């Protein structure tokens, strides 16, 4: 495998990252990308949808800091020094 080849990352590896690093994950071919309105508690989300139910969401507190994330049916890869998220392929 070459040094430039993409490497799939596990959810545990993503979970070990700082929230600032998680907030910098880049989408690869999202179907829809949007930010939610602030909820009553001041939180909001940055949502990436990839089709077939695949979704990655970063939740921000009232001050705009990332505090949590949700990942469903997506895969993470390290590609050219960046972490990218995309729809997990069905096998």
C-alpha positions as CSV (number, residue, x, y, z in Angstrom):
1,X,0.0,0.0,0.0
2,X,1.4,3.4,-0.9
3,X,1.7,6.2,1.6
4,X,-0.9,8.2,-0.4
5,X,-3.5,5.3,-0.4
6,X,-6.6,6.0,1.7
7,X,-6.8,4.3,5.0
8,X,-10.1,3.5,6.6
9,X,-10.5,4.7,10.2
10,X,-12.6,3.0,12.8
11,X,-15.3,4.7,14.8
12,X,-13.1,4.2,17.9
13,X,-10.3,6.1,16.2
14,X,-12.7,9.0,15.3
15,X,-14.0,8.9,18.9
16,X,-10.5,9.4,20.2
17,X,-10.0,12.6,18.2
18,X,-10.6,16.0,19.8
19,X,-13.9,17.6,19.0
20,X,-12.1,20.4,17.1
21,X,-10.6,17.7,14.8
22,X,-14.0,16.0,14.4
23,X,-15.5,19.3,13.4
24,X,-12.8,19.6,10.6
25,X,-13.8,16.2,9.0
26,X,-14.5,16.9,5.3
27,X,-17.5,15.4,3.4
28,X,-17.0,13.3,0.3
29,X,-19.9,13.6,-2.1
30,X,-22.7,14.5,0.3
31,X,-26.3,14.5,-1.0
32,X,-27.2,17.3,1.4
33,X,-25.3,19.5,3.8
34,X,-27.0,22.0,6.2
35,X,-26.9,23.6,9.7
36,X,-29.9,23.3,12.0
37,X,-31.4,26.3,13.8
38,X,-30.5,26.8,17.4
39,X,-32.6,24.6,19.8
40,X,-34.0,26.0,23.0
41,X,-30.8,25.1,24.9
42,X,-28.7,27.0,22.3
43,X,-27.3,23.9,20.6
44,X,-27.2,23.5,16.8
45,X,-25.8,20.9,14.4
46,X,-23.9,20.7,11.2
47,X,-25.4,17.8,9.3
48,X,-24.1,15.8,6.3
49,X,-26.4,13.4,4.6
50,X,-25.2,10.9,2.0
51,X,-28.3,9.0,0.9
52,X,-29.6,5.5,1.9
53,X,-29.8,6.8,5.6
54,X,-26.1,7.6,5.9
55,X,-25.6,10.6,8.0
56,X,-22.8,12.4,10.0
57,X,-23.7,15.2,12.4
58,X,-21.6,17.4,14.6
59,X,-23.4,19.0,17.5
60,X,-22.3,22.5,18.7
61,X,-23.1,24.2,22.0
62,X,-24.6,27.6,22.4
63,X,-21.2,29.2,21.8
64,X,-20.6,27.3,18.6
65,X,-18.1,24.9,20.0
66,X,-18.3,21.2,18.8
67,X,-19.4,19.0,21.8
68,X,-20.5,15.7,20.3
69,X,-21.1,13.8,17.0
70,X,-23.4,11.1,15.6
71,X,-22.4,8.8,12.7
72,X,-24.8,6.4,11.0
73,X,-23.9,4.2,8.0
74,X,-20.8,6.2,7.1
75,X,-17.1,5.4,6.8
76,X,-14.1,7.5,7.6
77,X,-10.9,7.6,5.7
78,X,-7.6,9.3,6.0
79,X,-6.9,10.7,2.6
80,X,-4.0,13.0,1.7
81,X,-3.7,14.1,5.3
82,X,-7.4,14.8,5.8
83,X,-10.1,12.8,7.4
84,X,-13.1,12.4,5.0
85,X,-16.5,11.0,5.7
86,X,-18.7,9.3,3.1
87,X,-21.5,6.8,2.8
88,X,-20.4,3.3,3.8
89,X,-20.6,0.9,0.9
90,X,-23.0,-1.9,1.2
91,X,-21.3,-5.3,1.1
